[in-house]
Amino acid sequence: MTELRPGDASLLRKVNTQVTLRALRRAGVATLTQLGRVTGLSRQTVEAVLDELGERGYVREVPPDEGAMGRPARRFGFRADAGYVVGVEVGGEAMVAALADLNGEVIAWERAEVSGDAAAHVRLEAAREAALRVVDGAGVPRPHVWAVAAGTSGIVDRTGTVSLSITLPGWTGVDLAGLAGRWFGCAALAANDANLAALAEHWRGSAQHADDVVYVLIGHRAGAGVLIGGRLHPGRRGAAGEIGTLRQVGWEDAARELVKDAPAGEVFAAALRGERDAARRVDRYAESIAVGAAALALAVDPDLLVLGGGHARAGGEVLLDPLRRHLAEMCVSAPEVVTSTFGDEGVALGAVRLALDHVEREMLGL
């Protein structure tokens, strides 16, 4: 018989806890027998693990089914309301905050607006107020928020600091994660908005079936995020996908040209009606977006390219058709191109997923 070394028993308990908790979260509600069958653990081990998880507040015993014959089996469920996470988009003009339970179910949204030229402290206060309102409005005690994540434009490094922002005044150097952590006194993270939007698409959107994804965010500004093997690829300093910063790509010039005489929505609507000048303008814009998207596609060779942001929502197929055509001309093998599943909620939802990943890894041990 193999003799256990010091630490082996505690490691074994940790592994048993992990596999049991993971199985229970997948099942929703399960009996001891069902969990033992799924995990391969003995009934006694599963029961001991569940009792410990119950003491920690992660598991509850579920009442038996009504009308069950004989002695009912004990049933258990994961307590998704044991804690919560908050995801926030700190945008150029809009703040979007989402509150979700530990299963990732969003139970409340909150929105606020600021002017595009708002100072950094004004933007931060608006984001903080939106985050607090979404929690307080849902009746969740603030200490029950386990993690918060924020998404914003610019290059965000691994510490959650905005190392470079071109579009937002005074935003370079802001320790977004550090400041967000003070809102609830909990763990906090921050990431680039396009990266988080890509994460949301892979989690619950258009890219659920894809592992390698390029997400291009187009609107008042343009950016891109990359998923490789289903995981975010922010790069060494968070600058992966920031191809729009290359002047030669022309994304900023193209965006200005698109709206020089009318808002983007009106230009797209005119193109849809068949107005030639508007159609030519949309085609030039699509070609410019395709140049940067093709560069990313050639580098990553993704399964899917997702187009998101305000211009993608407004343009629809009027924009996608010429974009696909230009991509086919530029790429060796052009990826499938689709629009985002989400409206203005993608970045905040991706932030929820980022916060949940932290909770599952660092707090639930998953």
Summary of the structure (lengths in Angstrom):
residues: 366
radius of gyration: 23.6
end to end distance: 30.0
largest distance: 82.1
contacts: 1278
relative contact order: 0.12
helix: 46%
strand: 22%
